[in-house]
Amino acid sequence: ALELLHNASLVHDDVVDESTERRGQLSVNAIFNIK
């Protein structure tokens, strides 16, 4: 459960920061074109 919470916080951070990369790969934000 903690890993799921951690991953959700990373996705949230990418959306808020409008990041396109996470750990050298496209972020969820970039893949699904979330604005």
N, CA, C and O of each residue as an XYZ file, in Angstrom:
140
protein
N       0.825     -1.189      0.000
C       0.000      0.000      0.000
C       0.872      1.257      0.000
O       0.510      2.265     -0.608
N       2.004      1.199      0.671
C       2.874      2.376      0.728
C       3.496      2.687     -0.631
O       3.672      3.853     -0.984
N       3.826      1.648     -1.388
C       4.397      1.877     -2.715
C       3.372      2.527     -3.640
O       3.721      3.401     -4.433
N       2.129      2.114     -3.547
C       1.060      2.719     -4.346
C       0.893      4.195     -3.985
O       0.729      5.037     -4.869
N       0.932      4.503     -2.711
C       0.831      5.891     -2.255
C       2.019      6.713     -2.761
O       1.854      7.859     -3.178
N       3.199      6.131     -2.721
C       4.394      6.822     -3.202
C       4.286      7.112     -4.696
O       4.581      8.224     -5.134
N       3.864      6.119     -5.482
C       3.717      6.319     -6.926
C       2.654      7.365     -7.237
O       2.821      8.167     -8.156
N       1.574      7.360     -6.486
C       0.521      8.365     -6.683
C       1.055      9.762     -6.390
O       0.699     10.720     -7.076
N       1.905      9.883     -5.378
C       2.470     11.199     -5.063
C       3.426     11.660     -6.167
O       3.510     12.858     -6.441
N       4.144     10.736     -6.804
C       5.023     11.095     -7.917
C       4.214     11.572     -9.118
O       4.575     12.558     -9.760
N       3.125     10.878     -9.420
C       2.255     11.282    -10.529
C       1.672     12.661    -10.243
O       1.650     13.524    -11.121
N       1.207     12.865     -9.028
C       0.646     14.167     -8.654
C       1.696     15.262     -8.806
O       1.392     16.340     -9.317
N       2.913     15.001     -8.375
C       3.994     15.972     -8.488
C       4.267     16.314     -9.950
O       4.461     17.483    -10.283
N       4.284     15.309    -10.827
C       4.518     15.548    -12.251
C       3.412     16.398    -12.859
O       3.687     17.281    -13.672
N       2.177     16.145    -12.479
C       1.053     16.918    -13.014
C       1.137     18.364    -12.541
O       0.967     19.287    -13.338
N       1.395     18.568    -11.265
C       1.466     19.925    -10.715
C       2.633     20.698    -11.330
O       2.488     21.870    -11.675
N       3.783     20.045    -11.467
C       4.977     20.700    -12.010
C       5.010     20.715    -13.533
O       5.898     21.325    -14.128
N       4.050     20.048    -14.167
C       3.997     19.894    -15.622
C       5.292     19.282    -16.149
O       5.802     19.697    -17.190
N       5.818     18.301    -15.431
C       7.043     17.618    -15.824
C       6.769     16.672    -16.985
O       5.693     16.081    -17.077
N       7.749     16.535    -17.867
C       7.596     15.615    -18.996
C       8.417     14.351    -18.812
O       8.214     13.372    -19.531
N       9.347     14.358    -17.855
C      10.173     13.177    -17.618
C      10.234     12.837    -16.143
O      10.196     13.714    -15.279
N      10.329     11.541    -15.874
C      10.513     11.032    -14.513
C      11.467      9.855    -14.636
O      11.159      8.868    -15.303
N      12.617      9.957    -13.997
C      13.634      8.897    -14.014
C      14.070      8.537    -15.438
O      14.276      7.363    -15.746
N      14.211      9.542    -16.301
C      14.700      9.319    -17.655
C      13.672      8.794    -18.638
O      14.015      8.503    -19.783
N      12.431      8.667    -18.224
C      11.365      8.199    -19.112
C      10.245      9.225    -19.113
O      10.182     10.094    -18.244
N       9.353      9.113    -20.108
C       8.215     10.020    -20.142
C       7.365      9.839    -18.898
O       7.133      8.718    -18.445
N       6.911     10.941    -18.361
C       6.042     10.875    -17.185
C       4.613     10.568    -17.622
O       4.279     10.668    -18.802
N       3.785     10.197    -16.666
C       2.369      9.945    -16.940
C       1.745     11.203    -17.532
O       0.894     11.136    -18.419
N       2.176     12.332    -17.030
C       1.704     13.623    -17.506
C       1.937     13.768    -19.014
O       1.046     14.223    -19.732
N       3.108     13.392    -19.494
C       3.447     13.511    -20.910
C       2.756     12.438    -21.744
O       2.318     12.716    -22.861
N       2.651     11.229    -21.228
C       2.043     10.126    -21.980
C       0.572     10.391    -22.257
O       0.106     10.185    -23.378
N      -0.161     10.845    -21.253
C      -1.598     11.048    -21.398
C      -1.964     12.495    -21.698
O      -3.145     12.840    -21.745
N      -0.947     13.354    -21.904
C      -1.151     14.751    -22.274
C      -2.074     15.470    -21.294
O      -3.018     16.149    -21.699
N      -1.794     15.314    -20.008
C      -2.585     15.942    -18.948
C      -2.144     17.393    -18.799
O      -0.950     17.681    -18.725
N      -3.109     18.301    -18.757
C      -2.774     19.728    -18.612
C      -3.459     20.307    -17.417
O      -3.301     21.494    -17.130
